């Protein structure tokens, strides 16, 4: 797996996003990578309920 190619693809896809709600969900997901397991579970539940 070429990690840099994956990152580049993700960047390209994010650049296409126009939905502010999706951007906010993605932001929370990325922030949860640096959280404790309990915080991550809460964030995940919040993301699922933000539809």
Secondary structure, DSSP 8 states (H G I E B T S, - for coil): --HHHHHHHHHHHHHH---HHHHHHHHHHHHHTTS-HHHHHHHHHHHHT--
